[in-house]
């Protein structure tokens, strides 16, 4: 059940019927109400300002570990949202060793009856100050290259411009909006309980979460499900002895064979299950070893004629639902506990990003977004395969909001590489889609 009670007469009631019966969806010749056309016009009227803000944001380095740079980008967007009449708050991130987050609200609308939207973006990029990739560059046609153009400073601009367009027609006063621009999405501060506290708190108050990542960079798709990830560490011990004594009853198999048995057991038991993946990213075994967990590194010493005494393996586990994750953990632990002679092993898990399961509410929201896209003349929108959708901050809203949809940001190609390129023609189209979706959810009446 939705926590808000939307007004459902007229066109919006029809949209809800269509959302519940996706097979009935069809193009509607771009039919928009007078107010909806004014929203479109408001977006178009501000494209020069939107592009200018995008360029200025991209030209500020905000690698996750460049705390000053992240704060500078935060200040840039703080000013932009404030000039749009919204209330802003900077949350310091020193408690989790990062720059912090920007939270934006339209506080004047606290008493409205309509839905409470949570719009999610992030300020940081993967490109630190020592990267050669630092500047916004216009290319031929509608293309522009630059660090964070699509991931995701363009998405932040879309959030702002969608809210400006809604405000231009007086629609923003009839909805509650909270915007959270995370400062450490690309390299999360720890513990996550602190670094994502503001996002989780906002999700508890919201009804609908909208994420403005670039998804799979295809404007014909959006994200209704994301796999979460969990870290794990396997610690193995064996009985040290001369290698000529290996496999004897009183000596056993050593740490290397025990680690290999466990990893192969994971492969045999779990590989091939839909939406479940696991990976052993670091494997160390030897007579002695040093594991540097903070830097995902280590070193080991071991001679060919000595049975290894210790082993450490670290990796990740990715699942589509909490139930799938719990099942995988249980099966992995059972494999770990079936030790080879002369060995022992233990396994610990570290919580990471939760999964965002493909709920009925998320499917319904996609249907409404799809219809808005069709009515705008931009064509249908389908769901991204969850196997192609990595973890993202919207996953922290799972189970807290009624509906969630991600992948609504600026589209392009080459994310996380020095070829990151934005298709600037999708800046207005993505803004119009988001603004129209929000308007229809809050203002169902026809004109």
N, C-alpha and C positions, 0 to 999 in steps of 0.2 A: 504494500500500500504506500502511495506517495504521502509524504509528510505535509505537503501543501495542498490546497484545494483550488485548482485553477478554474477560471471561468470557461465553460465549454460550449456556449452557443455558436451557431453559425459555422464558419469555415473550420475553426479549430476542432469542433466535434467531429467533423468529417476526417480531419487529419488523425485523430485518435483511432477512429475505426480503421483507417488505412494502416496505421502503425501496428495495430493488432492483427492485421491481415496483409502482410507485406506483398502477397501476390496480386493485390488489387492496385498497387501503386502504378501510376502511369504518368507520362509527361503531361503537363497542364498548360502548354503553350506559354510558359512564363507568366501566368496570370498572377498579378499582385494587386493588393488593395492600394488605395491612394497613399496611406501612411507608409506602406511597405515600399512604394516607389520613392517616397521621400527619403527613406533610409538609404536606398541605393544611391540616390543623388548626393546625400550627405557624405557617403564614402568616397564617391568620385571627386567631390569638391576638395578633398583634403589629400589627394595622392601626392602632391609635391611635398607637403609637410611630412607625410608618412615616410616617403623615400629619404628625405633629409634626416629624419630621426634615425632611420635604419643605418644610414651611412655613418652618422656621428657615433652611434653605439658600436658599430663594427670596428671603427678606428680606435677604440679604447681597448687595449688588451685587458682581458678579464679571465685569464687562465685561472682555474680553481684555486691554485696556490698563490696567485698574485692578489693578495687580499686587498691591497690598496686599489688595484684596478677594478676588482669586483665592486668595491664600494663606490668607485667613480661612475661605473655604469649604473649602479643603483641610484646614485644621486641624479643622473641624467633622466632616468625614468621617473624618479620621485618628482622632479620638476614638471615633467610632461603630464603626469597624472594630476598633480596639484593644479596646474593651469587648466585642466579639464574640469575642475570643480570637485575633485574627489579627495578624500582624506587619506593621508599616507602615514606610514610608521616604519622606521628602520629598526629591525631586530638584530642586535649585536650577536655575532657568532663565536665569540671568544670561548664560550663554554664547550664548544665542539671543534675548536681549532680551525675555524673558517671565517669568512668575512661577515656573513649574516644574510638576512632576507629582507625583502621589501614587501610589506603588506598594504593593500589599498582597499578602501571601502567607500561605498556611497551611504554614509551614515544617516542621511536624512530620510532614507527609505526603510528604517528599522521596523516600522509599524505596518508595512504593506502586507496584503494577504497573499500575494503571488509567490512564486518560487524563489528560493535563495540559491543563486548561482555561485559556484566556486570556479574561478578561472586560474589556470596553473601555467606558469612559465618558469624560466630560469635565466639568471644573469651571467653565469660563467660559461667558459668554453674549454675545450681540451688543449688549446694553444697557449702555452706559457710565454713569458717575455723572451725566452731564448729561441722561440720558433721563428723561422724565416717568413712565416705567413702572418702578416700583421695589418694589412690595409684593405679597404674596400676599393674595388676596381670594376668600373663599368665595362662590359664586353659588348659584342655585337647584339643587336636586337634587344630583347628584354632580359638579358642575362647579366648577372653581376657576381663576381667572385670575392670572397672575403671570409675571415674567420668568424664563425657564428652567424653567418647570414641566415641559414636555415635552421641551425641548431644552437640557440634558437632565438636570436635577437629579433628575427623577422616575426616569430610568433608573438613576442612581447608587443611589437608594434601593432599587430593585428588585434590583440586584446584591447589596447588603448583605443584604436580607431573604431572598433565595433562599439565600444562604450560611448565614444563621442557621437557616433551616428545615432545610437538609441537616444542619447540626450538631446540631439538636435530636433527630434520629433516629439520630445516630452515623454518618451517611454521609460526612461531610466528611473523616474520617480515612482514607478509602479512595480519595481522589482528590487530585491536585495542582491547585492553583488559583493563578493570578497575576491580580491586578486592576491595570489601569493606568488611572488617571483623569488624562487629559491636561488641562493648564492653558491651552492655546492653540489649541483646535480651531477656534474661529470666526475667528481671525486668527493663522495659524501663524507662529512665529518662524523666522528664517532664520539659517543654512542648515537645510533640512529634515534633512540628515544628522545634525545635532545635536538639533534639536527633536523628532525622532521616533526617536532612537537607543534610548531605553529601550523603546519599543513594539516596535521591530524586534528587539531583543535578546530580549524576552519571547516574541515570536512564534517565534523560532528554537528555543526550548526547548519550545514548546507543541505539542499535537496538534490542538486544536479552538479556534477563535476565536469568541466570541459578542459581538456588538455591541449596545449598549442605547440606540442612537438610536431615535427614534420612527418611522422609516421614512416611509411615506406616511400615518401616523396612522390606519391601518385595522387593527384587531385581527385581521382575516381575512387579512392578508398579512404576509410577512416578506421580507427582502432576501437573495438569493443572489448578486447581481451589482451592482456599482456602476461607473459610468464614471469613469475617471481624467481628470485635466486636465493640460495642459501649456501654459505661457505661451510666446508668441512675439513677436518684434519684427522688423519689416521696416524697413530703412534704404535710402532711395532718393536718388539724385543725378541732376541734370540739368545741362544747359549753360545758364547764365544769359545772357540777351540780350533785346533789345527784342521785345515780343510779336509785332510784325509779321514777324519772321523765323522764327517757330515752324514746324516741320515741314520746314524746309529740310535738305538732306542734311548740311550742315556744322554745323547747330545741333541738330536733333532735336526731341524731343517734350516735354521738360521733366519735372520730378519728379512733377507732379500726374497727368499721363496715364500715366506708368509705374506709379505706385501704383495708379491705377484699373485698368490692364490686369491687374496681378497679382491684385488683389482679385476682379475679375470672373473671372479664370482659376480661382481657388480655387472660386468659386461654380459655374462650369461643370463642373469636374472632380470636386468632392467633395460638393456639396449633394445630399441625397437618399439617401446611403448609410446603411444602417440603423445606428443607435446612434452615428454619427459626426456631431458638430456642430463648428462653428468660428465665431468671432465677431471682428470688428474693433471693439474698444471705444473706441479713440482714434486719430484720423487727423489728422495735422498736415502741411501742406505750405506752402512759401513761399520767399521769398528768404533769410530767416533764421528760425530757430526755436530755442526752448529747450524741452527735454523733461525734466520732473521725474518720473523713473521711480518714485521712492520713493512719491510721492503720486498716481501715475496722472494727472498733469496736464501742462500745457504751454501755450505760446503761440507764435504764428507771425506774421511780418510779410511781406506781399507785396502789390505793386501790380498792378492789372489789366493794366498795359502792360509787365510784366516777367515773363519765363519763370521759373517757380520753380526754385530750385537744389536744395532739400533737401526730404525727406519722411521722416516717421516714422509707422509704424502699429504699434499693439500690440493683441494679442488673445489668445484662448485656443483650445485644441483639446481636445475631449473624445472619448474612445474607450472601447470596452468591453474591449479586449485589447491586450497589448503588440504583437502582430502588426499589429493595425489601426492603432495609433499609428505604428509604423515605416513602414507603407505610406503613410499620410497625409503624414508628414514627407517621404518621398522624392518624392512627387508634388508637394507644395508647393514644394520646392526646385527641381524641374525647371521649374516655371512661373516662379519668380523669375529663373532664369538665362537665360530667353529674352528678352533686353532689347529694348526699343524703341530706334531709332537715337538716339544722343546721350545715352543714360542708362546707369546702372548700378544694381544693387540687391543687397543681401545680406540674409540672414535668419538669426536665431539663435533657439534654443529654450531655455526654462528649465524644468527638470523640476519638476513639481508632485506631485500625488497620483497614485499608480499606479492602474491599473484593477484591479478585482476581477472576474475572469472567472467565468461561471457553470459551474463545474467539476462533474464527476460527484459528487465528495465533498460539495460544497455542496448539490447536489440531494438527496443521501442524507440529509444532516443536516436539511434542510427536511422530508423525509418523516417522519423520526422526531419532529420538533417537531409536525408536523401530527397524527400519531397521538396524541401526548401531549395535545394540545389537544382532540381528539375524546374521548379517554378521560376527560378532566376535565369534559366536557360543554360546552365552549366552541366547538365546531364546527370545520370544516376551516380550514386555513391554506394559501394559495397564494403563489406568488412575485410580487413587485412587478415590473412591467415595468422593465427596466434604463433605458429612456429617461426614466423618472420618478424615478430614484434618482441623486442627485448624489454627489459625492465625500465620503468619510468616512474616519476613521482606520482602520477595519477593513481598508481597501484595502492598508495597509502590511503586512498579514499574507499577502497573495497570494503563492503559491508557497512559503511557509514552513510553513504548517499543512496538515493533511490535509483539514479541513473548516472552513467559515466560514459564519456566519449573522448577519445584522444586522436591525435594526428590531424589537428585542425590548423596547423601553422603554415608558414611559408614553405612552398615546395621547391625542389631543386635536385641536386645530385652531389655526390662526393663528400658526404658528411664525415667528419673526423679525419679528413685528409686535407692536404694543401690545395686540392682541387674543389673544395666546397664551393658550390655555385648555386645561386638562387635564380629561379624563374620569376622575375618581378611582375609578370602578368598575373601571377596567382596572389599577389598582395591584395589587390582590390577584390578579387573573386572570393578568396577565403574570408576576408573581412565581411563581405556581404552575406555569405552563408551563415557565419556565426551570429551576426546581428539579427538576421531574419529568424533563425532558429530560436534565439532568446526572446525575440518579440512575440513570436507565435506561442511560445510556452507561457508567456505572461499575459498576452493580450489576444485571446482567442476570438474575440468578436469580429464579425465582418463589418464593413463600412458601407 
